[in-house]
Amino acid sequence: MRSHLPRVLIVEDEKSIAELISVNLRHNGFTPIWSEDGDTAQREIDSVLPDVILLDWMLPGQSGVTLAKKWRADPRIKAVPILMLTARGDENDKVMGLDAGADDYITKPFSIQELLARIRAVLRRRAPEQVAESVAVGALSLDGSSYRVTYAGQSLKMGPTEFKLLSFFMHHTERVHSRSQLLDKVWGDHVFIEERTVDVHVKRLREALGEAGTMIETVRGAGYRLTVSSQII
């Protein structure tokens, strides 16, 4: 869970709009930071990386499109969601903004509720969790650096998706995870695939685990969990 309120960097040269957005963000559980141009925005980003960037298209100096391209090319910033704010509603402009690296696009005038919904949506679109170095649960061991899984000393073979799925389960033992949560954490919620795909990979994972497959339990109506108590000794 986040230990802080999500930081939203507002890059907007119109003070009245920035203040309106800031007040509403603050009232809805966000920490707004305002910058009126690209240079001050860059200083804010260099100081503390925001959770999301609201970026106006028309800015003094560098345009929002130029800034989006620049930040997408920076390894430190490229994963931060960017929401373009603009009075330009033409379809070609929208494509240009998205091609520059924006995650979403909202045309002025917009309602605050719509803006909040868009911010929450881009914040949910996270990359999948990375496979950690190594973990052991009872006789089951996973080494993230060598991509090896062993059970009771015997090597097990499995595909890359099953490996990532097992790594997630092993780092979150005894917890029930819904199919949608597994999609978000293992595949990443920027990937749009059906929830039943999870069932297919869980079945393959159980087959690959052999005797240890009973450790992956189906919790009816809720999802799946990895439990140590089901381990065969």
C-alpha positions, 0 to 999 in steps of 0.5 A, spaced: 500 500 500 502 507 498 505 510 504 503 517 501 498 521 498 499 520 490 503 526 488 500 529 482 504 534 478 500 539 474 504 543 469 499 548 467 500 556 465 493 558 467 493 559 474 485 559 475 485 552 472 491 550 476 488 552 482 481 549 481 484 542 479 489 543 486 483 544 490 479 538 488 485 534 488 487 535 495 479 534 497 480 527 494 486 524 497 491 527 492 497 531 493 497 537 488 504 540 485 503 546 480 508 548 475 507 553 470 512 551 465 517 546 463 523 548 467 519 549 473 516 542 472 523 539 471 525 541 477 519 538 481 521 532 477 528 532 479 526 533 486 521 528 487 518 523 482 510 524 482 505 519 481 502 522 475 503 528 471 497 533 468 500 536 462 497 542 458 498 542 451 500 549 450 505 552 455 510 558 454 517 555 452 517 548 451 510 545 449 506 539 452 508 534 446 515 536 447 515 535 454 512 528 454 517 526 448 522 528 453 520 525 459 518 518 455 525 518 453 528 519 460 529 512 464 527 515 471 521 518 468 518 514 463 513 510 467 510 516 470 503 516 467 502 522 463 495 525 462 494 531 457 490 537 458 488 541 452 483 545 448 485 542 442 479 536 441 481 535 433 482 527 432 489 528 429 491 532 435 489 527 440 493 522 436 499 526 436 499 527 444 498 519 445 504 518 440 508 523 444 507 518 450 501 521 453 497 515 457 490 519 456 488 525 453 482 530 456 479 536 452 478 543 456 473 544 458 472 538 463 468 536 469 472 535 475 469 528 476 471 526 469 478 528 471 479 525 477 476 518 474 482 519 469 487 520 474 485 514 478 485 510 471 492 511 469 494 510 476 491 503 476 495 502 470 501 499 473 507 495 470 507 488 472 511 486 479 518 484 477 520 477 479 524 477 485 531 474 486 529 468 490 524 465 495 523 459 498 516 456 501 517 449 504 520 444 499 519 449 494 524 454 491 525 459 486 531 463 483 529 469 480 536 470 477 537 463 474 530 462 472 530 455 476 524 452 480 526 446 485 521 442 489 524 437 494 531 438 490 528 436 484 528 441 478 521 443 475 520 446 468 515 451 466 514 457 462 515 464 463 508 466 465 507 460 470 514 462 473 512 469 474 505 467 477 509 462 481 514 468 484 508 472 485 504 466 489 510 465 493 512 472 495 504 472 497 503 466 501 496 464 504 493 470 501 487 469 496 488 473 489 482 474 485 483 473 477 483 481 476 488 482 481 493 476 478 492 480 471 494 486 474 500 484 478 503 478 473 501 481 467 500 488 468 494 492 468 496 495 461 495 489 458 487 487 456 486 479 456 480 475 459 480 473 466 479 466 464 486 466 461 489 466 469 485 459 469 489 456 464 496 459 466 494 456 473 492 449 470 499 449 467 502 451 473 499 446 477 501 441 472 508 443 472 509 443 479 507 436 479 506 433 487 507 441 489 501 443 485 496 442 491 499 448 494 496 452 489 488 452 492 482 454 488 478 459 493 471 458 490 468 465 488 474 468 490 480 466 486 487 462 488 492 462 493 498 458 495 498 455 501 504 451 505 499 447 509 497 443 502 504 441 501 506 434 500 512 432 505 
